[in-house]
Amino acid sequence: MSMPSEMPIRVLIVEDDPMMQLGLEQSLSSAADIVVVGQVEDGYAAVESAKRLKPHVIVMDIGLPRQDGITATQQIKAAQPEVHVVMLTSHTTENEVIGALSSGADAYCVKGTSVDHLLTAIHAAYEGASYLDPQVARQVMNHLKPINNMEANIVGQLSQRELEVLKLMVEGLSNPEIAARLYLSPNTVKTHVRGIMNKLAVDDRVQAAVVALRAGLV
């Protein structure tokens, strides 16, 4: 898990179950470097509160009244791309998994996961990395179609260095952490990440990780 940051991570909780909301608030508030700035119960309130409270990270349930977490995440990301979203998925219809992966969220946890997993996801998202809960990763492998020949060819176009960077992306490392691990400059890693996403035709790090999982790279 990441070391506490100098500035507290401002977290907004979006959850409609009062007991789950209370449990999340208590668990997150116990972390030294996290401050819970608000709790709301539906997707519309999430979008409004994101603008008003300016959280660093939103912990977003999918199954919300009035507007679901996937739609709310898409709207928040469109208006405030600097806000990071940790999506909570209940375990796990195919539509829910695919919807979560296409929402633009930065990290994915199964609802009811351990506090350590959730804190890891929050820190990863805050630092600009990605996090895919092991149970979500299994669902990706179970539900998404196997990689096809065209995708295999695309993955085969990655350089050895790009493959090394991609594997570390899948592990949830941020660009500075990848740079330290591979003895590269952060700018060089940033260039490799951009090249990987262009070659894989994906929009974010988690989608790149999904392709890597499907290709059996990790």
Secondary structure, DSSP 4 states (H G I P E B T S, - for coil): -PPPPSSPEEEEEE-S-HHHHHHHHHHHHTSTTEEEEEEESSHHHHHHHHHHH--SEEEEESS-SSS-HHHHHHHHHHH-TTSEEEEEE-S--HHHHHHHHTTT-SEEEETT--HHHHHHHHHHHHTT--EE-HHHHHHHHHHSPPP-HHHHHHHHTS-HHHHHHHHHHHTT--HHHHHHHHT--HHHHHHHHHHHHHHHT-SSHHHHHHHHHHTT--
